[in-house]
Amino acid sequence: MIPRTLSRYFFKRYVITAIWFLIGVSGIIFLADFSETSRRMSGFVGYTVTGGLLMSLLRLPQILQQTIPTLTLFIGMTTLIALNRRSELVVTRAAGLSVWQFIMPFVFGAFLIGIFSTFALNPIGAWGQSLASNMETNWRKASNASKPSNFLPWIRQISGDNDTVIGAKSYEDGGTELVDVALFHFDANGRIFLRQDAATATLEDGYWQLNNVLETRTDAPPTRKATAQVRTNLKREFLQESITKPESVAFFDILRKVEAARSFGISTKALETQFHSLLSLPLLLVAMTLIAATVSLRFSRMAQSRSVILGGIVSGFVLYVVTVLVRAFGSSGVVPPMVAVWIPVVVAMALGATILLHQEDG
């Protein structure tokens, strides 16, 4: 009964610390995001303080999810250091319990945070981000303001003998409405013979409808037209899949997005990397907790300086940076997504366990 009682007590302490950290960090993120939102959008028609607060609240889950790995490291370190200062871990060791027994509640707590982040926080964040983007779009439309950050990747379409590359400064409605559009037409030799710059372009059934067009040819002076049409074989679904950001897709929808992207011949590396990243998040948080234990336990018992705690923070930060960096390699296709995501997590867990074995068991 003693291990169960202690486990419940340690787990309770961990949960309380985690709740306070989550509340504090959420408050900081909310205030910072609201300040930035007010600065950028206070001049838009339809913007209100209530709307700004609601937008920041909707965006909060997705931003908070990005801080979860580092936050878990600080939660584990804070809880263990607090228990050390009260000599509670010393008493626990005197009762004959090893570090592998009393650290399990903290590992279990970190694992639960990862489960919550993957299966609850991520879908809520994706939903909230979508609503927040719609709010911003409506404000910008009412103010006749474009959204430069909503950049459209260059898209190449080949329809019959027409080879065209399309780019735009921003887009709306899933990529079917483009703003500040540039179209480059290539001949059979791969040379540009026509450039069209349009204020807007709308995808219709089988063609792009261009408005306020400036046409520049290699053998004639520029001409301006009110409207123009460019034949295309692009579909609405193709555009939606090609411009989808993996971070904006809920965990439960990623596999469906992967299958849809594959049906259009679009690379799915980024989506697969995001899927494995969310799937491995609970184990990444466990690795963060093991790293926290390697420095927090030794700090109390060996009377180490603050440099040991700083070392733990740096180690956790390096692990997070390496994870993000390797994830970028997986998204670009340099490394298989599964390998890019899982290898750093497995190595970090093995390294943390090895250090604990060395410290506790020799």
C-alpha positions in Angstrom: 0.0 0.0 0.0 2.9 2.4 0.6 4.0 2.5 -3.0 0.4 3.1 -4.1 -0.1 5.9 -1.6 3.1 7.6 -2.5 2.3 7.2 -6.2 -1.0 8.9 -5.8 0.6 11.7 -3.8 3.4 12.3 -6.3 1.0 12.1 -9.2 -1.2 14.7 -7.4 1.7 17.0 -6.9 2.7 16.6 -10.5 -0.9 17.4 -11.8 -1.2 20.5 -9.5 2.2 21.8 -10.8 1.2 21.1 -14.4 -2.1 22.9 -14.0 -0.4 26.0 -12.6 2.1 26.0 -15.4 -0.5 25.6 -18.0 -2.6 28.4 -16.6 0.4 30.7 -16.3 1.7 30.0 -19.8 -1.8 30.2 -21.3 -2.3 33.6 -19.8 1.0 34.9 -21.1 0.3 33.5 -24.6 -3.2 35.0 -24.6 -2.1 38.5 -23.6 0.8 38.5 -26.0 -1.4 37.3 -28.9 -4.1 39.8 -28.1 -1.6 42.6 -28.0 -0.2 41.6 -31.4 -3.7 41.1 -32.9 -4.8 44.5 -31.7 -1.7 46.1 -33.2 -2.2 44.5 -36.6 -6.0 44.6 -36.9 -7.4 47.5 -34.8 -7.7 49.6 -38.0 -9.9 47.0 -39.8 -13.6 47.6 -40.3 -15.6 45.4 -38.0 -12.8 44.8 -35.5 -13.8 45.1 -31.9 -12.0 44.4 -28.6 -14.4 41.5 -28.0 -13.6 40.1 -31.4 -9.9 40.4 -30.8 -10.2 38.6 -27.4 -12.2 35.8 -29.1 -9.6 35.4 -31.9 -6.8 35.2 -29.3 -8.8 32.6 -27.4 -9.4 30.5 -30.5 -5.7 30.6 -31.4 -4.6 29.8 -27.9 -4.7 26.0 -28.1 -2.6 25.7 -31.2 0.1 28.1 -29.9 0.0 26.3 -26.5 0.6 23.0 -28.1 4.0 24.2 -29.5 5.2 24.9 -25.9 4.1 21.5 -24.5 7.5 19.8 -24.8 9.5 22.5 -23.1 6.7 23.1 -20.6 6.8 19.4 -19.6 10.5 19.7 -18.9 9.9 22.6 -16.5 7.0 20.8 -14.8 9.1 17.7 -14.1 12.0 19.7 -12.8 9.9 22.0 -10.6 8.0 19.1 -9.1 11.1 17.1 -8.3 13.1 20.0 -6.9 10.1 20.9 -4.7 10.0 17.4 -3.3 13.7 17.4 -2.8 13.7 20.7 -0.8 11.1 19.2 1.5 13.2 16.0 1.9 10.3 13.9 0.7 12.4 12.0 -1.8 15.0 11.4 0.9 12.3 9.8 3.0 11.0 7.8 0.0 14.5 6.4 -0.6 14.9 5.6 3.1 11.7 3.5 2.8 13.5 1.3 0.3 11.9 2.6 -2.9 14.2 3.1 -5.9 14.1 6.0 -8.4 12.4 3.7 -10.9 9.5 3.3 -8.6 8.8 6.8 -7.4 9.5 8.4 -10.9 6.7 6.4 -12.5 3.9 8.9 -11.4 5.8 11.7 -13.1 6.4 9.6 -16.3 2.7 8.6 -16.3 1.7 12.3 -15.9 3.9 13.4 -18.8 2.5 10.6 -20.9 -1.1 11.8 -20.1 -0.2 15.3 -21.1 1.0 14.0 -24.4 -2.2 12.0 -24.9 -4.2 15.1 -24.1 -2.2 17.3 -26.4 -2.4 14.9 -29.3 -6.1 13.8 -29.1 -7.7 16.9 -27.6 -5.6 20.0 -27.8 -4.5 19.5 -31.4 -8.1 19.0 -32.9 -9.3 21.9 -30.8 -6.4 24.0 -32.0 -7.0 23.2 -35.6 -10.7 24.1 -35.3 -9.9 27.3 -33.4 -7.3 28.3 -35.9 -9.7 27.8 -38.8 -12.4 30.0 -37.1 -9.8 32.7 -36.3 -8.6 32.7 -39.9 -12.2 33.2 -41.1 -12.6 36.1 -38.8 -9.4 37.8 -40.0 -10.5 37.2 -43.6 -13.8 38.8 -43.0 -12.2 41.9 -41.4 -9.7 42.2 -44.2 -12.4 41.9 -46.9 -14.5 44.6 -45.2 -11.4 46.8 -45.1 -10.3 45.9 -48.7 -7.0 44.7 -47.3 -5.1 41.7 -48.6 -3.3 39.1 -46.5 0.3 39.0 -47.6 1.1 36.2 -45.1 -1.4 33.9 -46.8 1.1 33.2 -49.6 0.1 30.7 -52.4 2.9 28.3 -53.4 3.8 28.3 -57.0 1.5 25.9 -58.9 2.2 24.5 -62.4 -0.6 23.5 -64.6 -0.3 21.7 -68.0 -3.5 21.8 -70.0 -3.1 20.5 -73.6 -0.3 22.6 -75.1 -0.4 25.2 -72.4 2.3 25.1 -69.7 1.6 27.7 -67.1 3.0 28.6 -63.7 0.7 30.5 -61.3 1.6 32.4 -58.2 -0.3 34.8 -56.0 0.3 37.2 -53.1 -2.7 35.8 -51.2 -5.7 33.5 -51.6 -9.2 33.0 -50.3 -11.7 30.2 -50.3 -9.2 27.3 -50.3 -7.1 28.7 -53.2 -10.0 29.2 -55.7 -9.9 33.0 -55.3 -6.4 34.5 -55.9 -5.3 38.1 -55.2 -2.4 39.8 -57.0 -1.8 37.0 -59.4 1.1 36.3 -61.8 0.8 33.8 -64.6 3.8 32.7 -66.7 3.1 30.9 -70.0 5.8 28.7 -71.5 6.2 27.6 -75.1 7.3 24.2 -76.3 11.0 25.1 -75.8 10.4 26.0 -72.1 10.7 29.8 -72.7 8.3 32.4 -71.4 6.3 34.0 -74.1 3.5 35.6 -72.1 3.2 37.0 -68.6 -0.2 38.0 -67.1 -0.6 40.0 -64.0 -4.1 40.2 -62.6 -5.7 41.9 -59.6 -7.8 38.7 -58.9 -8.3 35.3 -60.4 -11.3 33.0 -59.7 -11.3 29.2 -60.5 -14.3 28.4 -62.6 -15.3 25.2 -64.3 -12.3 24.5 -66.6 -10.8 28.0 -66.7 -9.4 30.9 -64.6 -11.3 34.1 -64.7 -8.8 37.0 -64.5 -9.8 40.6 -63.7 -7.9 43.8 -64.4 -5.2 42.0 -66.4 -1.8 43.3 -67.7 -0.4 41.1 -70.4 3.3 41.3 -71.3 4.6 39.5 -74.4 8.1 39.2 -75.7 7.2 40.5 -79.1 4.7 43.2 -78.3 4.2 46.1 -75.9 2.2 45.5 -72.7 -1.6 45.7 -73.0 -4.3 45.9 -70.3 -7.6 44.1 -70.4 -10.6 44.2 -68.1 -11.0 40.4 -68.1 -9.3 37.3 -69.5 -9.7 33.6 -69.3 -7.0 30.9 -69.0 -7.9 27.3 -69.6 -7.0 24.9 -66.7 -7.6 21.3 -65.6 -7.0 22.1 -62.0 -9.8 21.1 -59.5 -10.8 22.8 -56.3 -9.8 19.7 -54.3 -6.3 19.7 -55.8 -5.8 23.3 -54.8 -7.1 22.7 -51.3 -4.8 19.8 -50.7 -1.7 21.5 -52.3 -1.9 24.5 -50.0 -2.9 22.7 -46.8 -0.5 23.4 -43.9 0.1 20.3 -41.8 -0.1 22.2 -38.6 -3.6 23.3 -39.4 -4.9 19.7 -39.9 -6.5 17.9 -36.9 -4.8 14.6 -35.9 -7.9 12.6 -36.8 -8.0 14.1 -40.3 -4.4 13.7 -41.3 -4.6 10.2 -42.7 -7.6 11.2 -44.8 -5.7 14.2 -46.1 -2.7 11.9 -46.9 -4.9 9.7 -49.0 -6.5 12.6 -50.8 -3.1 14.2 -51.5 -1.7 11.0 -52.9 -4.7 10.7 -55.2 -3.7 14.0 -56.8 0.0 13.1 -56.9 0.9 15.7 -54.2 3.8 15.0 -51.8 2.6 13.8 -48.5 5.9 13.9 -46.6 4.9 17.0 -44.5 1.6 15.4 -43.5 3.1 12.1 -42.6 5.8 13.9 -40.6 3.1 15.8 -38.7 1.2 12.6 -38.1 4.2 10.8 -36.6 5.1 13.9 -34.6 1.7 13.9 -32.9 1.8 10.2 -32.4 5.2 10.3 -30.8 4.5 13.3 -28.6 3.6 11.3 -25.4 7.0 9.5 -25.6 8.8 12.7 -26.3 7.3 14.2 -23.1 8.4 11.0 -21.2 11.9 11.7 -22.5 11.7 15.2 -21.3 10.7 14.0 -17.9 13.6 11.6 -17.7 16.0 14.4 -18.6 14.4 16.5 -15.8 15.0 13.6 -13.4 18.6 13.3 -14.3 19.4 16.8 -13.1 16.8 17.4 -10.4 17.5 14.3 -8.3 21.2 14.7 -8.4 20.9 18.4 -7.5 19.5 17.7 -4.1 21.5 14.6 -3.2 24.9 15.8 -4.4 24.5 19.5 -3.6 25.2 20.6 -7.1 25.2 24.2 -8.3 22.7 25.9 -10.4 24.7 25.0 -13.4 23.3 21.5 -13.2 19.8 22.7 -13.5 20.9 25.0 -16.3 22.4 21.9 -18.0 19.1 20.1 -17.8 17.3 23.1 -19.3 19.9 23.3 -22.1 19.6 19.5 -22.7 15.8 19.7 -23.0 16.1 22.7 -25.3 18.7 20.9 -27.5 16.5 17.8 -27.7 13.5 20.0 -28.8 15.6 21.9 -31.4 17.0 18.6 -32.8 13.5 17.2 -33.0 12.2 20.2 -34.9 15.2 20.2 -37.2 15.0 16.5 -38.1 11.3 16.9 -38.5 12.0 19.5 -41.2 14.2 17.0 -42.9 11.3 14.5 -42.8 8.9 17.1 -44.2 11.2 17.9 -47.1 11.7 14.2 -48.0 15.4 14.1 -47.1 14.7 11.6 -44.4 11.8 9.2 -44.2 9.1 10.8 -42.0 8.8 7.9 -39.6 12.6 7.7 -39.1 13.0 11.5 -38.8 10.4 11.6 -36.0 10.9 8.5 -34.0 14.7 8.2 -33.9 15.3 11.4 -31.8 12.6 10.3 -29.3 13.9 6.8 -28.9 17.5 8.0 -28.5 16.4 10.7 -25.9 14.5 8.1 -23.9 17.4 5.7 -24.0 19.9 8.4 -23.0 17.8 9.6 -20.1 17.3 6.1 -18.8 21.1 5.4 -19.2 22.0 8.5 -17.2 19.6 7.5 -14.4 21.0 4.0 -14.3 24.5 5.4 -14.0 23.5 7.8 -11.2 21.3 5.5 -9.2 22.6 2.0 -9.8 26.2 2.7 -10.7 
